[in-house]
Every structure is written in structure tokens, then in C-alpha cells.
Amino acid sequence: MVADRLIPFQSGREIPDHKPVAFTRAELTAILDLYGRHVAAGEWRDYGLTFEKHVATFSVFRRATEAPLYRITKTPALAQKQGAFAVVAQGGLILKRGHDLARVLRILSLKPA
């Protein structure tokens, strides 16, 4: 029969069966508050957001053409273990990891003059 030889059409754009990990509004507000303070101090100039299947990342840049200075990541799979949030330095060193975003972000907070 002809129906046995039919090949289903595939557009190449498969609909993902998962939602990417994302920051909540409160988490993004805390991160952007920190970012704004560093921009005002002249230390940071650009940022990038990445939402993937297992991790959400907020990358901070001194200049847009460079590698990120820091990456703030959210990995829900680690929430019951080491903590969902982490701050990663440029070389890949994890500076701080934990369950509470505010505590993790303290490592990047500006020191009073």
C-alpha cells in the first residue's frame, strides 16, 4: 500500500516538551538591583540572560565584547542539595552557592567607601 511508504513531514522545528528554567520576578529584581548599583559605580556595563532546559543564567560583562565577569545561575535540580543559586567567576570558579539568592548575591555587593 501507499500509506506504508509515507514519511511524516518534519519541519526541523520540534516543539520542546519542557519549559526552560527562568528567574522569578523577585529573583530578577534582586539581581537587577545589584546590577544597577554596579553600573552606577562604573564597574559593569552590560548583561545577558540565558534560559536553558536545566539552568537559567544572568551574565555580567565589563564590556559587551568580553567574556562575562560573573555568571549568576539558577539550577533547580540542585535546590535540595547544594542550593539552586550560584555565582561563578570568569574562570569557572564557583564563588558562592546556596539556597537563598540574597545571601549568594552578597559576595558581589559593593563595599562601603
C-alpha positions in Angstrom: 0.0 0.0 0.0 1.0 3.6 -0.5 0.3 4.5 3.2 3.0 2.2 4.3 5.6 4.2 2.4 4.6 7.7 3.6 7.1 9.5 5.6 5.8 12.1 8.1 6.8 15.7 7.4 9.3 17.2 9.9 9.8 20.9 9.8 13.0 20.8 11.9 11.4 23.0 14.5 10.3 20.5 17.0 8.1 21.8 19.9 10.0 21.3 23.1 8.4 19.1 25.7 9.8 21.2 28.6 9.8 24.8 29.7 13.2 26.4 30.2 14.3 27.4 33.7 13.7 31.1 34.4 14.2 33.5 37.2 11.1 34.6 39.1 10.2 38.3 39.1 11.5 38.7 42.7 14.8 36.9 41.8 15.3 39.1 38.7 14.5 42.2 40.7 17.2 41.4 43.3 19.7 40.7 40.5 18.9 43.8 38.6 19.1 45.9 41.8 22.7 44.6 42.3 23.5 45.2 38.6 22.2 48.8 38.8 24.4 49.6 41.7 27.5 48.3 39.9 26.6 50.1 36.7 26.2 53.4 38.7 29.7 52.7 40.2 31.1 52.3 36.7 32.1 48.7 37.1 29.7 46.8 34.9 28.3 47.8 31.6 26.3 45.0 30.0 24.4 41.8 30.9 22.9 38.8 29.1 20.2 36.3 30.0 20.2 32.7 29.0 17.3 30.3 29.7 18.0 26.7 29.0 16.4 23.4 29.9 18.3 22.9 33.2 19.7 26.3 34.1 19.0 30.0 33.9 22.0 32.3 33.7 22.4 36.1 34.2 25.8 37.0 32.8 27.6 40.3 33.8 30.0 42.0 31.4 32.5 44.8 31.8 32.3 45.3 28.0 29.9 43.6 25.6 32.8 42.1 23.6 34.4 40.3 26.5 33.7 37.1 28.4 31.4 37.6 31.3 32.9 38.7 34.6 30.4 36.8 36.6 27.5 34.4 36.0 24.6 34.2 38.4 23.0 30.8 37.8 19.8 29.1 38.9 19.8 25.3 38.7 16.6 23.9 40.3 18.0 20.3 40.2 20.4 21.3 42.9 17.8 23.0 45.1 17.6 20.1 47.6 21.4 19.5 47.6 23.9 22.4 47.4 21.4 25.2 46.6 19.8 26.3 43.4 21.7 29.6 43.1 25.4 30.2 42.4 27.8 33.0 41.5 30.5 31.8 39.1 33.7 33.8 38.3 35.2 34.3 34.9 37.4 31.3 35.1 34.6 29.0 36.2 35.3 29.1 39.9 32.2 29.0 42.0 32.4 31.9 44.4 29.2 31.2 46.4 26.4 28.6 46.2 23.3 28.4 48.3 19.5 28.2 48.7 18.9 31.9 49.3 19.6 34.3 46.4 20.1 37.3 48.6 22.9 35.5 50.6 24.5 34.3 47.4 24.5 37.8 45.9 26.2 39.3 48.9 29.5 38.2 47.6 29.1 40.7 44.7 27.8 43.6 46.8 29.6 46.8 46.8 31.7 47.5 49.8 31.0 50.9 51.6 33.7 53.5 50.9 
